[in-house]
């Protein structure tokens, strides 16, 4: 996903939408999603997650980066993607997925990155 206009630091860009499900259910679904190389579930808190594969929006297409230009902020049941710095028009939007799963999707944020998500 790319910025269509300049974005100021700390601006709310988009919320991460998806079905609200118990974390136990998200773990089951992630096993299925990881087989095709995707990570769709985003943890809200210790009890719930959002599954962007069901009712998600464009936020699910924002890629991971080990040096992101965005960050996430959870407020209640809403996950916001915010600008970590000023972002130029045309720049790709990225954030650190901060996964705590099995680590079976390779990071592609830069050539030679060996992080597993």
C-alpha positions in Angstrom: 0.0 0.0 0.0 1.3 3.4 -0.9 0.6 6.9 0.4 -1.5 8.9 -2.2 -0.5 12.2 -0.5 1.9 13.3 2.2 1.1 12.2 5.7 2.3 14.0 8.8 3.8 12.2 11.8 1.3 10.6 14.2 -1.6 11.0 11.8 -4.2 8.2 11.9 -4.0 6.6 8.5 -6.5 3.7 8.6 -8.0 1.3 11.1 -7.3 -2.5 10.8 -10.8 -4.0 10.2 -11.8 -7.6 10.6 -14.0 -10.0 12.5 -13.4 -9.8 16.2 -12.7 -13.4 17.4 -11.2 -15.1 20.5 -7.5 -15.6 20.4 -7.9 -19.4 20.5 -9.9 -19.2 17.2 -7.3 -16.8 15.7 -4.6 -19.4 16.4 -6.6 -22.1 14.5 -7.2 -19.8 11.6 -3.6 -18.7 11.4 -2.5 -22.3 10.8 -4.6 -22.3 7.7 -3.6 -18.8 6.6 0.1 -19.5 7.0 0.0 -22.3 4.6 -0.6 -19.7 1.8 2.0 -17.3 3.3 -0.4 -14.8 4.9 -0.8 -13.3 8.3 -4.4 -11.9 8.7 -5.1 -12.0 12.4 -4.0 -9.1 14.6 -4.1 -9.4 18.4 -6.3 -6.8 20.1 -5.5 -7.9 23.6 -5.0 -11.1 25.6 -8.5 -12.3 24.8 -9.4 -11.2 21.3 -8.0 -10.6 17.8 -9.2 -9.1 14.5 -9.3 -11.4 11.4 -8.9 -9.3 8.4 -9.6 -12.2 6.1 -13.2 -11.9 7.3 -14.5 -8.3 6.9 -11.1 -6.7 6.6 -10.3 -3.5 4.7 -7.2 -2.2 2.8 -5.2 -2.1 6.0 -4.5 -5.8 5.7 -2.4 -5.1 2.6 0.1 -2.9 4.5 3.4 -4.8 4.5 5.7 -5.6 7.4 9.1 -3.9 7.7 11.8 -4.2 10.3 12.3 -0.4 9.8 8.7 0.8 9.4 7.3 4.2 8.7 4.1 3.4 10.6 3.1 2.0 14.0 -0.1 0.5 15.5 -2.2 1.8 18.3 -5.0 -0.2 19.9 -7.8 1.9 21.4 -10.5 -0.3 22.8 -11.5 -2.6 20.0 -10.0 -0.4 17.2 -6.5 -1.0 15.8 -5.1 2.2 14.2 -2.2 2.4 11.8 -0.5 5.7 12.4 2.5 7.5 10.8 5.7 7.0 12.8 7.3 9.9 10.9 6.4 12.3 8.0 5.7 10.1 5.0 6.1 11.3 1.4 3.5 10.9 -1.3 4.2 7.6 -3.2 6.1 6.0 -0.3 5.1 2.5 0.7 3.3 2.2 4.1 4.8 -0.4 6.4 4.7 -1.4 10.1 6.3 -4.0 12.3 3.9 -6.9 12.6 5.4 -7.9 16.0 4.3 -11.5 15.6 4.5 -14.0 18.4 3.7 -17.0 16.3 5.7 -19.9 14.9 7.7 -17.7 12.5 7.0 -19.4 9.2 6.7 -16.4 6.9 10.0 -14.8 5.8 10.4 -11.1 6.0 11.1 -9.4 2.7 11.6 -5.8 4.0 15.0 -5.6 2.5 17.5 -7.8 0.6 19.1 -10.2 2.9 16.7 -9.8 5.8 16.6 -13.1 7.7 13.7 -12.3 10.1 10.9 -14.8 10.2 7.4 -13.5 11.0 
